Amino acid sequence: MNYATPQDLADRFGERELIELTDPDLESVQTSTVARAIADAQAFADSYIGRVYRLPLSGCVKPAPVPGNPHATELVAPPQLVRIACDLARYYLHHDLAPEHEVYIRYKAAERELIAIGEGKATLVCPWGGQPGALVQGDLPGEAEVFHGFSPRSITDDNLRGFA
């Protein structure tokens, strides 16, 4: 499941901005460039989300009624993840942004939100009910068992004797 599409970016930030960011001739959106930025954003998001949720996410079950089937549904990414992926992808399409630039500020906010999700301090939400995916372990985000590996102590009192 893709967290965002080129159309999601166009809907949020305007097609004109995408044209300016992807086409030196200013004629059309270069979808391959946008798709690469989205893929990079999704990989970045997965590096945090994967600490809590099994990847790939199964997705939220969203009502998608069609003629003849008013109970039809579709699997979609959680809306907050769509926003995060769009903010990250937009940042990746820009070059040399100042820290006070709105795109950079949104990127840092998305990064903080992903960190909170990865630490179990925030969760992905399906507004239509259900869960976006299976948890790695535990019943709630942040309850996964953590294993630590430590090497044996290499400096001991015995091997320090004789040093002053």
C-alpha positions in Angstrom: 0.0 0.0 0.0 1.3 3.4 -0.9 1.0 6.1 1.8 0.5 8.9 -0.8 0.1 9.4 -4.5 1.1 12.2 -6.8 -2.6 13.2 -6.8 -2.4 13.5 -3.0 0.5 15.9 -3.3 -1.3 17.9 -6.1 -4.5 18.1 -3.9 -2.5 19.4 -0.9 0.0 21.7 -2.5 -1.3 22.4 -6.0 -0.3 21.1 -9.4 1.5 24.3 -10.2 4.0 23.8 -7.3 4.6 20.2 -8.5 5.3 21.4 -12.0 7.7 24.0 -10.7 9.5 21.4 -8.6 9.8 18.7 -11.2 9.9 20.1 -14.7 12.6 22.6 -15.7 10.4 23.5 -18.8 7.4 24.2 -16.5 5.1 22.2 -18.7 3.8 19.2 -16.7 4.3 17.3 -13.5 7.1 14.8 -13.9 5.4 11.8 -12.2 8.6 9.7 -12.0 10.2 12.5 -9.9 7.2 12.8 -7.7 6.9 9.0 -7.3 10.6 8.8 -6.3 10.1 11.4 -3.6 7.0 9.6 -2.4 8.9 6.3 -2.3 11.7 8.0 -0.3 9.1 9.4 2.1 7.5 6.0 2.6 10.8 4.4 3.3 11.6 7.1 5.9 8.2 6.7 7.5 8.5 2.9 7.5 11.8 3.1 9.4 9.9 4.5 12.4 6.5 2.8 11.9 8.2 -0.6 11.6 9.3 -0.4 15.2 5.7 -0.7 16.3 3.6 -2.0 13.4 4.3 -5.0 11.2 5.1 -3.9 7.6 3.6 -3.6 5.2 0.6 -2.1 6.9 -2.7 -3.8 6.1 -4.4 -0.4 5.9 -7.6 1.2 7.2 -10.9 -0.1 5.9 -12.7 2.9 4.4 -16.2 2.9 3.2 -16.2 3.3 -0.6 -19.8 2.8 -1.8 -20.4 2.2 -5.5 -23.6 1.8 -7.4 -25.0 -1.6 -6.7 -22.9 -2.1 -3.6 -23.5 0.6 -0.9 -21.3 -1.4 1.6 -18.2 -1.6 -0.5 -14.9 -0.7 1.2 -11.3 -0.1 0.2 -8.0 -0.4 2.1 -6.2 3.0 2.5 -3.4 4.4 4.5 -4.3 6.1 7.7 -5.0 9.8 6.9 -2.3 11.1 9.2 0.2 8.9 7.4 -0.9 10.3 4.0 -0.3 13.8 5.4 3.1 12.9 6.8 4.1 11.2 3.5 3.0 14.2 1.5 5.0 16.6 3.8 8.1 14.4 3.6 7.8 14.0 -0.2 7.3 17.8 -0.7 10.5 18.4 1.3 12.4 15.9 -0.8 11.3 17.7 -4.0 12.7 21.0 -2.7 16.4 22.0 -2.6 18.3 24.1 -0.1 15.5 25.2 2.2 16.1 27.6 5.0 15.0 26.3 8.5 12.3 28.9 8.7 10.7 27.9 5.4 7.2 26.4 5.7 8.2 23.2 3.8 11.1 22.6 6.2 8.9 23.3 9.3 6.3 20.8 8.1 9.0 18.2 7.4 10.4 18.5 10.9 6.9 18.3 12.3 6.3 15.1 10.3 9.6 13.7 11.5 8.7 14.4 15.2 5.3 12.7 14.7 7.1 9.6 13.2 9.5 9.5 16.1 6.5 9.6 18.6 4.9 6.8 16.7 8.1 4.8 16.7 8.5 5.3 20.4 4.9 4.2 21.1 3.9 7.7 22.3 1.5 8.2 19.4 -0.5 5.8 17.3 -1.8 5.5 13.7 -5.6 5.9 13.7 -8.2 4.6 11.4 -11.1 7.1 11.6 -13.5 4.5 10.2 -12.6 2.0 12.9 -10.2 -0.9 13.1 -6.5 -0.9 13.1 -4.0 0.1 10.3 -2.0 -3.0 10.9 -0.8 -5.6 13.3 1.5 -4.6 16.1 5.0 -6.0 16.3 4.4 -7.3 19.8 2.2 -6.4 22.7 -1.4 -5.2 22.8 -0.7 -1.5 22.5 2.0 0.5 20.7 5.1 0.8 22.9 4.6 -2.6 24.7 6.9 -4.6 22.4 9.6 -6.5 24.2 13.0 -5.0 23.7 16.1 -7.1 23.7 19.6 -5.7 24.5 22.8 -7.4 23.9 25.9 -6.4 25.9 29.4 -7.7 25.4 31.3 -9.1 28.4 33.3 -6.6 30.3 36.8 -6.5 28.8 38.5 -4.4 31.5 38.5 -6.0 34.9 40.3 -5.5 38.2 42.5 -8.5 37.3 43.8 -7.2 34.0 44.4 -3.7 35.4 46.7 -4.9 38.2 50.2 -3.5 37.9 49.0 -0.3 36.2 49.4 2.8 38.3 
